[in-house]
Amino acid sequence: MKKELLYKIIAKEVSEEIRRGNFSIGQKITSLRDLAKKYHCTVETALKAYIELEKEGLITSRPRSGFVVVKAFKNQSKALAKVEASLLAPRDVLRHLLEMEGKSEIVGLGTALRTPKLFPLKSIFSEVGGRKNSFHELDSHYSYPPGDEGLRSEIAKRLRLRGMSADVDNILICQGATEALFLSLMLKTKACDEVVIHAPCFFGTLNCIETLSLRVTEFEGENLRTLEILFKTKRPKVFIIQCNFQQKTGLSVSEAFKKGLVKLCAKYNVTIIEDDAYGELGHSGEFVSNLKKYDSKDIVLSCGTFSKTLGPGLRVGWIFSSAKNINELIPLKLATTYSASAHTERAVELFLKNKSYSRHLRKINSVLAKNISTVSKILEKNLPSSVHISRPKGGFSLWLDLGEHIDSFVLYKKLMSENIAISPGFIFSRQSKYQHHIRINCGLELTIEVKRAIARVCELINQMSVN
């Protein structure tokens, strides 16, 4: 056996072990010295094998820990969640959380999951069955940007109901709100530009910012004077905000702040990119405006989606902005995902047209309001008064300030070892904020198992409070 080929054989065999599920995410694999002994080779040859596995994205090197597994596979057991506390670094938490929450054994109180019962996918695709001929016509078509005109027209109608002036020429169809945010940032920034975000911020937005090599400053609250100082000192190109029923806290900013923000950004020539993914999830059922309502200078790009109302698997979102911005976004859309799904666009369009969507919104918002109320009562009953719990009027998340003595990273690892996922607050910041906060998702069906998991979250918080 040639020595120069041995490292490839070693890499293949270790790779097969990982893919069979013999190692969990964060678990330390065989040391270089022991691997060299096992294969009767030098440590240098063993290292070359592990470098191959790093290139495949299966393992990574950690100071004082050696090499650990960073990728999970579908045949791995419940042991995947039980990551050694000393091996899971804070920078790995988001990836770990997203990988784990899709597993059946995990109680998903972390990411924005909802029970499938809340999604009308059967009704949406029943339209396909009733109109097979019109859907077959789409089989050989791409849905080139700006997207299906009928769907854009229905989205514009929804926006007009909320008080905005919108037409088909103001809409670009995207594959979810994250793509909408990414394309908007691509249009309005270049590498090393400064952006200001309203914190806490959706981690998907933070990933977009990092991918585009942008500099970021975080702004909290609604003090426009403080924000103006930031604009003067940082001179940002873009301000990013989620105004309505924020994904992290469930809270909304005031109408006075919305008006003042648009006016301030126009004064300093700052583009606003708004994440309006939760704009139709108000528990009262009342229509709420987004920032385009106050935009007379064409500085706002508002990003929406049906992922939160109809289902994330549909991947139908949009950008709502001036016709000029939409036309400039089309080449970027063509250069990235090229087109959307013609069949999905048509199915969603028909669902919106037959008035089912409004009935569905009333149902889903009623359920989510009850869930928020139920989970809040469990938390209030079982947590110390020092823990502050948000009081949202929309969405399906609760934001908890645990106090400075409780580290959300430590809590995350303890809960994940028991197959319970929460979102530690620091994943919603790029400046190490919210270390003592967590987000709890209330979109799941509140089964006995889910209620027990929430109770267990309370137990651990209480234990950590005493210690």
N, C-alpha and C positions, 0 to 999 in steps of 0.2 A: 504493500500500500504506500503510495507516494505521500510524503509528509505534507506537501503543499495542498493536497486534497483532503486531508484528514479533518481540518477545521470545518469543511463544508458538511462532511458526514456527521460530525458532532452537532453542528447547528441544526441539521435536519432532524436528528433524533430528539434533541431538546425541544425543538419546535413542535414535534408531534406530541410530546408529553404535555406541553402547555395547551395545545389544541384539544387534547382529550379531557382537559379539565383537571389535571393533576396538581395544578397550581392556581391559586386565586389571585385577584388583583391586589397588588401591594405586597404579595408574599415574596420573601427572599428565596432565590433559587440556589442551586448548588454553587459553592464557592469555586473560584478559579483553581485553587490548589487541589480541592477534592475532585474537581472535574478532570484535571490533569492526571491525577492518580488513577481515576476510573478508566481513562482511555490510554493510559501509558504514553502520555505526550508531555510536552513542555507547557509551562504556564502561558507562554506567548501564543502557542497554538490554541489553547483554551480561550484566551482573550479574543483572538481573531474570530472564533466561533460565536462568541457573545456579541461582538461588533456586528456580525451578520444579522443576528436576531434583533439588535437595536435598529438596524436599517429596515427591518420588516415591521417595526413598531410593536414588537411583542414584549420587549424588556427595556429597562433604562437603568443607568448607573446612579446610585445614591451615595453621597459621602458617608463613610463609616457604616454603610449598610450593604455594600456590594451591589449586585444586580437584582432588581425586583421586577415582577410581572406588571404590565400596565394595560394589557388587553384581555377582555373576557370573551368567552365563547358560549354559545347557547346550550351546550350540554354540561355546563358546570353546575355544581350542586349549590345548596344553600350556603355552603361554606364560603362562597364568594363574598358574601357580605361581611364576613368576620375578618376584616383586615386588621393586622397588627397595628396598634396605635402608633408605635414608633416608626412604622414604615410609610404611613399615609401622610404626605406633606400637604399643607394648605393649598398649594398650587394645583394639586391633583383632585381636589374635592369636587369641582364642577363636573369634570369628566367622569369621575367615579359615580357621582349622583345620577347623571343622565344614563349611564350604563346599567345601574342597579335598579332604577325605578321601573323599568319595563318588565322586570321579572315577577312572575306570579307570586313568589314567596315574600316579596317585599310589600309592606304597607306604605303606599306612596303618599306621604304627607309633605313631600318636598316640592317637586315640580308641579306645574299647573295641569295636573291630570284631572279628568272628570269621569264619572261613571258613564259607560257607553249608553246607558238608558236615557241620558240627557240629549243624545244626538239623534236627529231624525233621518239617519242615513237610509233606512228602509223606504221612507216616504220620498226622499230625494231621488233614489234610483228606481222607484216604481214609475217615475216619469219616463225613464229610459225604456222600460218595457212597453209602455203605452205608445211610444213614438219611435219604434225601432227603425222605420224607414228614414226619418229625419236624422237619427243618430248614425245610421250606416253611411249617410252622405259625408259624415265627418271623418270616416276611417282613413281617407287618403289626404287629409288636410292638416297643415300646421295652423295653430292659432297664433299668427304673428302679432307682435305688439302693434298697437296698444291693447289688443285683446278683443274678444267677442263683443260686438256693438250692443247686442241685446242685454248682455250681462252688465256692461258699463252703464247702460241706460237705467237698469234696475238699481244699481248702486247709487247713481246720481239721484234717483227718486228717494232712496232712504236718507241720503244726506240732506235733501231739501226738507224732508220731514223734521230734521233736527235743526233747521234754521239756517242752513248754508245755501249759497247760490252755486249750484253744480249742474254741469251738463256732461254729455258723453266725452267731449273733447278735454275734459278736466280729469279723466280717469285713465290710469295705466294698470292693467291686470298684472299681478306678480304671483310668485309661488310662496304665498304667505307674507306676513308682515316683516319677517326678518330680511327677506330679499328686498322688500320695499325700502326698509331702512338702509340696507347696504347700497342699493342703487342711488338713493338720495344722497348718501355721503359721498359716493363716487362722483356724483355730478357736481357737488358744491365744495369739495376739498381736494387737496393734493397732499402727498406725504409731508409730514412734519407740521402741517397746519394745526392751529389750536382750536379745540372745541370745548364748550362748556356743557356739562350734563346736569340735569336736575336729579339729585340723588335722594334715596337709593335708586339705582338704575337697572333695568332688565339686563341680565348677563349676556343675552344674545347681542344687544347693542354694544356692550363692552367688547365682545369678541370682534364685531365689525370694526370698531375703532382701532383695536390692536392690529387686525389684519391689514388695515390701510395705513398703518404707521403714523397715526395721528397723536398729538399731544392732548391730554385731557385735564381739565380742572373741574372739580365737583362743587355744585351749589345746592344748598338745602333751604327749604322754607319758601317764603313769598315776599321777602324784603327786596323790593325793586332798587332801593338805594345801594344795597350791598351788591346786587347784580350789576348795577351801572359801574361801580368801582371795578368790578372784575372785567367788564367790557373795556374800560379805559386802560387797564394795566395789561390784560392778556390779549386784547384785540382778536377775539376768536372769529372764525369764519361761520361757525354753526353753533346754535344752542339746541340741545336735544331734551325733550320733555315728554312725559306721559301725564296728561292733565286729568283724565277721567278714570276713576276707580283703578288706581295704579296697581299693577300686577303684584308688587311687593307688599303694599300696605292696605290696598283696597280703598284708599282715600282719594279725594279729588281736590284740585286747587279751586279757589274762588273765581267767580266771573270777573270780579274787579282785577284780580291778578292776571287773568287771561288778557283782558283789554290792555292793561298796563304793559304786559310783556310784549305784545305785538307792537305797541307804540315804541317801546324802548329799543327793540331789535331793529325796527325800521330806522330809528334815529342813528344807530351805530352800524347800519348796513350788515346786520347779522341774520343769516338765514335760520329759520326755525324748522327743525325736523320733528314732527309730532308723532309719537306712537299712540294711535287711537284704537288699539286692539280691543279695549274693553268698553268702548264708547256706548254700546247698546246693552250693557249688562248692569244697568241701574235697577236696584231692587224695587223701586217705586213704579217702574214702567214709564216714567216721564222721559221725554226726549232731552238730551243734553247736547250742547253745542261743542264743536271743537274749535281750534284756533283760527281756522279759515273764515269763520263767521266775522272776525274782526280784522281780516287781512285785506286792506285796500291797496297795498304796495307790492303784492305778489311775492312775499318773502316766506310763505309757509308751504311746506310739503307735508301733508298729513297722511300717515300710513295706517291702513286698516286691514282687517282680515276676517274671514269666516271661521278661522280655526277655533276661536273661543266660543262660538255660538252654534256652528253646524258640525264641527269636527276637524281636528288637526290633520287627519289623513287626506282631506280634500286638497289641501295646499292651495287655497284661493285667497289671495290678498290683493291690495291695490294701493296706488299712490293717488292722492287727490291734490291737485295743484293747478296752476295756471296752464293754459294750452301751450304756452312757450316752454315751460319746464317739462311738460309731458313730451313734447316733440324732441327736446334735447335728451330725454331719458331713453327714448326708443333705441338709439344705437347702442347704449349700454346694456339694455335688456337683450338685444340681439347678440351682443358679444359675450354674454354670460350664459343664461339658460335658454336663449334663443326664442323659445315659444312656451306657451302654457298648454295644458291639456284641453283640447277642443271639447271632448266629451264631458269632462267635469264642469267646464264653464257653462255648457248648455244645460246640464242637469241642474246646477245651482240657479241659473237664470229662470228656468221653468218653475222651480220651487218658490222663488221670490215672486214670480208673476201670479201664482194662484192663491196668494194671500196667506199661505201656510206659515210663512216666516214670522209674521206678526203674532199669530197664535202660539207658535213655538217659543218666541221670546218671552211672552207672558208666562208660559209654563216653566221655562228654565230659570227665569229670574225669581219666580216664586219659590222654587225648590232651593236655589242657592241662598236666598234670604233665610229660609228655615234652617239650612245647614249652618250658616254663619251664626245664627242665634243659638242653635244647639251646642255647637263646639265652643262658643264663647262662654256659655253657662258651665260647661264641664271644666274649662280652664279657670274661670273665676272661682268655682267651688273648690278646686284642688290646688291652686297656686297661691303663694304668699302675696299679700297686698303690694309688695314692692315691685312685682312684675306688672308692667304696663301693657295692656292689650288694646290694639287699635279698634275703632268703632266704624267699620266701613258701611257705606250705603250702596255699595255695588261690588261686582266681582265675586271672587270666591276664596280670598286669602286673608289671613290674619297675621299681623306683624307684632311680634312680642319683644319688648325691651326687658331683658332678663336682669339687668343690673350689672355693674362692673365686676362683681365677684364671680360671674358665670361666663366661661369661655364657650362660645357656640361651636367651636371646632372640636373641643373635648366632648361636648354633648353629642355632636353629630356622630363621632366615632363610637361612643357608648351605645347609642340607639341603633346604629347600623349593625353592630355586632348582634343585635336582637332582631334584625330584619325590619327595622323601622327607619324610614327616611324622612328627614326634615331638611329644610334649606338653611344653612348657617348664613347669617347676615352678610358676612364679608364677601360672598360671591357677587353681591350687588354693588361693589365698589372697587375702584382701582387704587384707592389710597388707604387701604387697611382700616376702613371704617366699619362700623356695625359688627365688631367682633363679639359683642354681647347681645346681639339680636338674632332672632330666628323668624322664618316665615313658615306658617302652617297652611297647607292646602285643605280647603273645605269642600272641594268639588266632588269628592268620592261619595258613594252611597254609604251612609252611616250605619254600617253593619255592626254586629257585636264585636267582630275582630277589629274594626277601625276604632270603635270607641275604647276598646281595651288598649290599643296602641296609643291613643291620645292620653289616656289615664297613665300609661307608662311614661310618657313624656313628662307629665306632671310629677310623677314619683322621682324621676331622676333629677329634675330641676330642684325639687325640694331637698333631695340628698346633697346635691352640690351646693345648695344655699347654706346648709348646716356646716358642711366641711369647709 
